[in-house]
Amino acid sequence: MSGNGATSVEIKNLDLSFGAVDVLKGLNLSVNEGEFLVLLGSSGCGKSTLLNCIAGLLDVTGGQVFIKGRNVTWAEPSERGIGMVFQSYALYPQMSVEGNMSFGLKNARVPKSEIKERVARAADILQIEPLLKRKPSALSGGQRQRVAIGRALVRDVDVFLFDEPLSNLDAKLRADLRVELKQLHDRLDNTMIYVTHDQVEAMTLADRIAIMKDGIIQQLASPGEIYSRPANLYVADFIGSPAMNLQQGRVENGHFLAGELSVPLASYSFEREVAGDVWFGIRPEHVLVGDDAAGADLELTVKAEVVEPLGSDTLVLTSVNGKRFWLRISGQSKVASGDSLRAGVNAADASLFDAGDEERL
């Protein structure tokens, strides 16, 4: 993680309601100086609403917003020291790239020499110097988004807010710009808060991810921590493609039991006591296949129902206890629909969740 441990953005007990609908509920969040924080969640979870509250585009119902230690809860967006990049490029079609990037600075009456210097610096960072005289209509989608990012960069602020900036681009452009955004953050070392529903973007860009559901942060941790130790059943099911394989059962005498399944749990690290029914989860890539399955805590034979070759690896859909059960195997493996496979699961690679409160065990 970048930064020196100081706090850049702090949210305290933030509430936001639209009439009788509570969108954000007592939300607390602290973003470190120079950190790349991603707000991740499905549509309607409150991530863009939270970003708009930080930006000052929405008036909060309760709580406070601090940027660089200054209470900006009721400050205008222009007074908050932020630069924002939206999903839509929102470029002025009649202006050149240079005009779009300098427009806000001109309105703020920044000296012409400084405007020229800032635009040149941003254009150099984003590698769009040859485009400065072009109109937006003569640019590709990726070039337009670079200009939109450049317009935020010229403001020379400490905090940048991104609201799904890559969602309008095709897959290859998204992948290219994702790399450029990461390099941009490494170069500038500014605080960046980034909203997305794309978990690939979140996992590859973030220092930390805040996974949201119904206006509440479910887990705030590094990508590795969220992937390997999801805090609850929602996070476990949300992160990963395909999602984590889940079986509901119970724990008795140190074993997870579900139908014909019996998995010894001696190698599992419990975080709290087990009481009642549980969910047992294992990621597709953690299921051992073929000779690797020998000696696993649980060994079983499964039948390939659907085979999805992805090149570097292959996804195989099977069934266990009547539930979908995915395997991720080498792309070089020769597996066809209808084939029988040996599969193995070790409890040390699994995640267990209480069936009541759905929290990690």
C-alpha positions in Angstrom: 0.0 0.0 0.0 1.1 3.5 -0.8 1.2 6.4 1.7 2.6 7.2 5.1 -0.2 5.9 7.3 -1.9 9.3 7.6 -5.7 9.5 7.0 -6.8 11.1 3.7 -10.6 10.6 3.7 -12.6 9.8 6.8 -16.3 9.0 6.9 -18.0 9.0 10.3 -21.4 7.5 11.0 -22.7 8.5 7.6 -26.5 8.2 6.9 -28.3 9.0 3.7 -32.0 8.5 3.2 -34.3 9.2 0.3 -37.6 9.6 2.0 -38.3 6.4 3.9 -35.6 4.5 2.1 -32.2 4.3 4.0 -29.4 4.0 1.4 -26.4 4.4 3.7 -26.7 3.4 7.4 -24.1 4.5 10.0 -21.3 4.0 7.6 -17.7 4.4 8.9 -14.7 4.4 6.6 -11.1 5.6 6.8 -8.9 5.8 3.7 -5.2 6.1 4.1 -3.0 8.8 2.4 -2.0 7.5 -1.1 -4.2 4.5 -0.9 -6.1 3.0 -3.9 -9.5 2.0 -2.3 -12.2 0.2 -4.4 -15.9 0.3 -3.4 -17.3 -3.0 -4.8 -20.8 -4.3 -4.9 -23.8 -5.1 -7.1 -26.1 -2.5 -8.4 -28.0 -0.6 -5.7 -25.6 -1.5 -2.9 -24.8 2.2 -2.2 -21.3 2.4 -3.6 -21.9 5.3 -6.1 -24.1 7.0 -3.5 -21.2 6.9 -1.0 -18.8 8.3 -3.6 -21.2 11.1 -4.4 -21.5 11.9 -0.7 -17.7 12.2 -0.5 -17.7 14.4 -3.6 -20.5 16.7 -2.2 -22.9 15.8 -5.0 -25.4 14.6 -2.4 -26.4 16.1 0.9 -26.0 13.6 3.7 -28.8 12.9 6.2 -26.4 12.4 9.1 -22.7 11.9 9.9 -19.6 13.7 8.7 -17.1 13.7 5.9 -13.5 14.7 6.4 -10.9 15.2 3.6 -7.3 15.8 4.7 -8.5 16.4 8.3 -11.0 19.1 7.2 -14.7 18.7 7.8 -16.2 19.1 4.3 -19.7 17.6 5.1 -21.4 20.8 3.9 -18.7 22.2 1.6 -19.3 22.6 -2.1 -17.7 20.0 -4.4 -15.3 22.6 -5.8 -14.1 23.3 -2.2 -13.3 19.7 -1.3 -10.0 19.3 -3.1 -11.1 16.4 -5.2 -11.0 15.4 -8.9 -13.8 13.2 -10.2 -14.0 10.9 -13.2 -17.5 9.7 -14.2 -18.7 6.7 -16.1 -19.8 9.0 -19.0 -16.9 11.0 -20.4 -19.0 14.3 -20.3 -16.7 16.1 -22.7 -17.7 19.3 -24.4 -18.0 18.3 -28.1 -17.2 21.8 -29.5 -13.9 22.1 -27.5 -10.6 20.5 -28.3 -9.0 18.0 -25.9 -6.8 20.9 -24.6 -9.9 23.0 -24.2 -11.8 20.3 -22.3 -8.8 19.8 -19.9 -8.3 23.5 -19.3 -11.9 24.6 -19.0 -12.2 24.2 -15.2 -8.9 25.9 -14.6 -9.9 28.9 -16.8 -13.2 29.2 -14.8 -11.1 29.2 -11.6 -9.0 32.0 -13.1 -5.7 30.0 -12.8 -2.9 31.9 -14.7 -2.5 31.0 -18.3 1.1 29.9 -17.9 0.1 27.5 -15.1 -2.8 26.1 -17.1 -0.5 25.4 -20.0 2.0 23.7 -17.6 -0.7 21.5 -15.9 -2.3 20.5 -19.2 1.1 19.5 -20.6 2.0 17.5 -17.5 -1.3 15.6 -17.5 -1.1 15.0 -21.3 2.4 13.6 -20.8 1.4 11.3 -18.0 -1.6 10.0 -20.0 0.3 9.9 -23.3 -2.3 12.0 -25.1 0.0 14.9 -26.3 -0.8 14.2 -30.0 -4.5 14.5 -29.3 -4.6 17.9 -27.7 -5.9 19.7 -30.8 -8.6 17.1 -31.7 -12.3 17.3 -30.9 -13.9 14.5 -28.9 -15.7 13.2 -32.0 -12.3 12.3 -33.5 -11.3 10.2 -30.5 -11.8 6.5 -29.6 -13.6 5.5 -26.4 -10.3 4.8 -24.6 -8.9 8.2 -25.7 -12.0 10.0 -24.5 -11.7 8.4 -21.1 -8.0 9.4 -20.9 -9.1 13.0 -21.6 -11.7 12.7 -18.8 -9.1 11.5 -16.4 -6.7 14.3 -17.6 -9.4 16.8 -16.8 -9.3 15.6 -13.2 -5.5 15.4 -13.1 -5.0 19.1 -14.0 -6.8 20.1 -10.9 -3.7 19.0 -9.0 -5.7 17.6 -6.0 -4.9 15.0 -3.4 -8.0 12.8 -3.8 -9.4 11.4 -7.0 -12.8 9.8 -7.2 -13.7 7.3 -10.0 -17.3 6.3 -10.7 -17.1 3.1 -12.9 -14.9 4.9 -15.4 -14.2 1.8 -17.6 -17.7 0.3 -17.8 -18.4 1.9 -21.3 -15.3 0.4 -22.9 -14.9 -3.0 -24.6 -13.0 -5.8 -22.8 -9.6 -5.2 -24.3 -9.7 -1.4 -23.7 -10.8 -2.0 -20.1 -7.9 -4.3 -19.5 -5.4 -1.8 -21.1 -6.8 1.2 -19.1 -6.8 -0.9 -15.9 -3.1 -1.3 -16.2 -2.6 2.4 -17.0 -4.7 3.4 -14.0 -2.5 1.3 -11.7 0.6 2.8 -13.2 -0.9 6.2 -12.9 -1.5 5.6 -9.2 2.0 4.3 -8.6 3.4 7.4 -10.3 1.2 10.0 -8.6 0.8 8.4 -5.2 -2.5 10.2 -4.7 -5.4 8.8 -2.8 -7.9 7.2 -5.2 -11.4 5.9 -4.4 -12.8 3.8 -7.2 -16.3 2.5 -7.7 -17.0 -0.7 -9.7 -19.2 -3.7 -9.9 -16.4 -5.6 -11.7 -14.5 -7.8 -9.3 -11.6 -8.2 -11.7 -11.1 -4.4 -11.6 -11.4 -4.5 -7.9 -8.9 -7.3 -7.3 -6.3 -6.0 -9.7 -6.4 -2.3 -8.8 -7.1 -2.1 -5.1 -4.8 -1.8 -2.1 -8.0 -2.5 -0.1 -11.5 -3.4 -1.2 -14.7 -2.4 0.6 -17.5 -4.8 -0.4 -20.9 -3.2 0.1 -24.4 -4.6 0.4 -27.6 -2.6 1.3 -25.6 0.5 2.2 -23.3 -1.4 4.7 -19.7 -2.4 4.3 -19.5 -6.2 4.6 -15.7 -6.5 4.6 -12.8 -4.0 4.2 -9.5 -5.8 3.5 -6.8 -6.4 0.9 -7.8 -8.4 -2.2 -5.9 -11.4 -1.0 -7.6 -11.4 2.4 -11.1 -11.0 0.9 -10.5 -13.8 -1.5 -8.9 -16.3 0.9 -10.8 -15.4 4.1 -14.2 -13.9 3.2 -15.8 -12.4 6.3 -19.3 -13.8 5.6 -21.4 -15.8 3.2 -22.3 -12.8 1.0 -18.6 -11.9 0.4 -17.7 -15.6 -0.3 -20.5 -15.9 -2.8 -19.9 -12.5 -4.4 -16.1 -12.8 -5.0 -14.8 -15.3 -7.5 -15.9 -16.5 -10.9 -17.3 -19.0 -10.8 -18.5 -18.4 -7.3 -17.4 -20.5 -4.3 -18.9 -24.0 -4.1 -21.2 -24.0 -1.1 -22.9 -26.9 0.8 -25.1 -26.5 3.8 -24.8 -29.1 6.6 -23.8 -29.4 10.3 -20.6 -30.0 12.3 -20.6 -33.1 14.5 -17.6 -34.7 16.3 -15.1 -32.6 14.3 -16.6 -33.4 10.9 -18.7 -31.4 8.4 -21.7 -33.6 7.5 -24.0 -33.0 4.5 -25.9 -35.8 3.0 -23.3 -38.5 2.0 -20.4 -36.0 2.6 -18.2 -36.2 5.7 -15.2 -33.9 5.9 -12.8 -34.0 8.9 -12.1 -30.5 10.1 -8.9 -31.0 12.0 -6.9 -28.9 9.6 -9.5 -26.0 9.6 -8.7 -22.9 11.6 -11.9 -21.9 13.5 -12.2 -18.3 14.5 -15.1 -18.9 16.9 -17.2 -21.8 18.3 -19.5 -23.8 16.1 -23.2 -23.9 17.0 -25.9 -25.3 14.8 -26.0 -25.6 11.0 -23.2 -24.3 8.9 -22.2 -23.6 5.3 -19.1 -25.2 3.9 -17.4 -23.4 1.0 -14.5 -24.3 -1.3 -13.3 -22.3 -4.3 -13.2 -24.2 -7.7 -9.4 -23.8 -7.9 -8.9 -25.4 -4.5 -10.7 -28.6 -5.5 -8.0 -31.3 -6.2 -8.5 -33.3 -9.4 -7.2 -36.7 -10.6 -4.1 -38.1 -8.8 -3.8 -34.9 -6.7 -7.1 -35.9 -5.0 -5.5 -38.9 -3.3 -5.2 -38.5 0.4 -7.5 -35.4 0.6 -9.8 -34.9 3.6 -12.7 -35.7 1.3 -12.5 -37.8 -1.9 -15.3 -38.3 -4.3 -16.1 -39.1 -7.9 -18.0 -36.5 -9.9 -19.3 -36.4 -13.5 -18.5 -33.6 -15.9 -21.8 -32.0 -17.0 -20.5 -28.9 -18.8 -16.9 -28.2 -19.9 -15.8 -24.6 -20.5 -12.3 -24.3 -22.1 -10.8 -20.8 -21.3 -7.3 -21.4 -22.7 -5.0 -21.2 -19.7 -7.5 -23.2 -17.7 -10.8 -25.1 -18.0 -14.0 -24.9 -15.9 -15.9 -28.1 -15.3 -19.4 -28.0 -13.9 -20.4 -31.1 -11.8 -22.9 -31.8 -9.1 -22.4 -32.7 -5.5 -25.4 -33.4 -3.2 -27.6 -32.1 -6.0 -25.9 -28.7 -6.0 -23.7 -27.2 -8.7 -20.0 -27.8 -8.0 -17.3 -26.2 -10.1 -13.8 -27.4 -10.8 -11.0 -25.2 -12.3 -8.4 -27.4 -13.9 -5.5 -27.0 -16.3 -6.4 -25.9 -19.8 -4.2 -28.7 -21.1 -6.5 -31.3 -19.4 -8.5 -33.5 -21.8 -12.0 -33.5 -20.2 -15.3 -34.0 -22.1 -18.9 -33.8 -20.9 -19.9 -37.0 -19.4 -16.4 -38.0 -18.1 -16.0 -39.1 -14.5 -13.4 -37.3 -12.4 -11.8 -37.9 -9.0 -12.0 -34.9 -6.9 -10.6 -34.0 -3.5 -11.2 -31.3 -0.9 -9.0 -30.3 2.1 -10.6 -28.5 5.0 -7.6 -26.2 5.3 -8.6 -24.7 1.9 -12.2 -24.3 2.9 -14.3 -21.6 4.5 -17.1 -22.2 7.0 -20.0 -19.9 7.8 -22.6 -20.0 10.5 -26.0 -20.7 8.8 -27.7 -18.3 11.2 -25.8 -15.0 11.0 -23.8 -16.2 8.0 -20.5 -14.9 9.5 -17.2 -16.7 9.1 -16.4 -19.5 11.6 
